[in-house]
Each structure stands twice: as structure tokens, then as C-alpha cells.
Amino acid sequence: QVQLVESGGGLVQSGGSLTLSCAASSSILESLNMAWYRQAPGKERELVATIAPDGTAGVTYFVKGRFTISRGNAGNTMRLQMNSLKPEDTAVYYCYARPVTRWEEYWGQGTQVTVSS
């Protein structure tokens, strides 16, 4: 079982920045593929960025150049640095994790990001 706890959401003006964090805890020591998804009102959940245990990372085209995903030094932690935020970035952002060695998926509770124009 993996528990994911997100933090760092909030309200920011257009052009501003926010950093989201996700801390994963597990009853066993295991490597996790991790990602950020987001879901805006009335829309489907969409992938924002991914990062593998070795640090290999990628971001979706609509946030490229503005968002950066990274892993922390302390175990399975992950951050999403969001710069040049736009009103269309407004959504609930979810932390996602999947253990490398087994096919189970875990989701955080979500954190609200609101960008005002």
C-alpha cells in the first residue's frame, strides 16, 4: 500500500508561480514511477508530467517550458514547479504513483490550483 500526500496548491495571479509537493509513503521499500495529473471542472483528468525512479522526466506539451517536475532526495518525494501560470492551468492537481515491480496505481487526494486573470 502506498499513501500519497500533496501540498502546495493555492490561489495565484496569472503569470505567478506555485510549487506542488507530493510525499509517498509505503509499508515496503520500493521504487515508484510518479506523475502529476490535473482535472479542471467539466473536463477529463489529464497527464501533466511524469518522472521515473532514475530521474528521467517529461512534461506534456501544454506546460512545456513553464512547469518542471523533479524528485526529492528524501525517498519517494516529488515536486512540480509551475511558472508563468495561466487561468487555463486552474484545476485540481493529483499526485500519482505506480510501483516499478507491480501493477497497482495510487492517487493522492488532490490539491486545488486556481489562477486568476
Order of alpha helices (4+ residues) and beta strands (2+ residues): beta-beta-beta-beta-beta-beta-beta-beta-beta-beta-beta
